[in-house]
Amino acid sequence: LYHSTHAENGLTNLISNAQIGRDIFNRKEDFFEVVKNDIPLSTAISVSSRFPFLTPPAMVRQDNGKIWGHLVDGGYVENMGASSMLELYVHLKQFSKRTGLKTKFVLLFIKNTKEEFSTPIKAMHELVVPLNTFSKVWVNSGYYDESSFELNPLDKSDQAIFISLDRRDDQLIPLGWFLSTEAINNIEVQVSEQTAAASAVLKQSLKGNRKTPLALSP
């Protein structure tokens, strides 16, 4: 599930190779209901990561060629996609109970954003305030998503694991359409250092459950 935001109405637009059921996802649109054509995976990733001012909105056309609207970064609504993950989890859990399937769900979330709290705004308030507000909400929304799982606990047999990757204040990582070598190296180092405990928990959770479906956050 790749998340983008429909600029014209503010709704989340989901890009997925599975059909988006209206009875599963609340107030979310199905990208392929509009375009009715296959797209490369790279396009799905690009459409869901249109950060304001840095990258232009994606113009989307219907299958008849008419302009349908524009899609921007999914972080306008929700940065981690936790609500969609929770909605999908509830649907699959109910299905497994109805059909008598023995399942254990492990939801794994990986956050690679730096936690930010406050940045003084001293000039150009009309321009800087909206940008700074979106930036802070976009970065910190992952922590709200994590709280949502505490408010909506999973079934006692299932588990959500959150892994946070961080970087030093003085460390700048190049931003672009592709992960730079520096960014990849940084992630790999942190994964080895910070996920050992989570890996142990995950292995223990999966032990004896060879057919466990593993749901990954978008």
Secondary structure, 3 states (H helix, E strand, C coil): CEEEEECCCCCEEEECCCCCCCCCCCCEEEHHHHHCCCCCHHHHHHHCCCCCCCCCCEEEECCCCCEEEEEEEHHHCCCCCHHHHHHHHHHHHHHHHHHCCCCCCEEEEEECCCCCCCCCCCCCHHHHHHHHHHHHHHHHHHHHHHHHHHHCCCCCCCEEEEEECCCCCCCCCCCCCCCCHHHHHHHHHHHHHHCHHHHHHHHHHHCCCCCCCEEECC
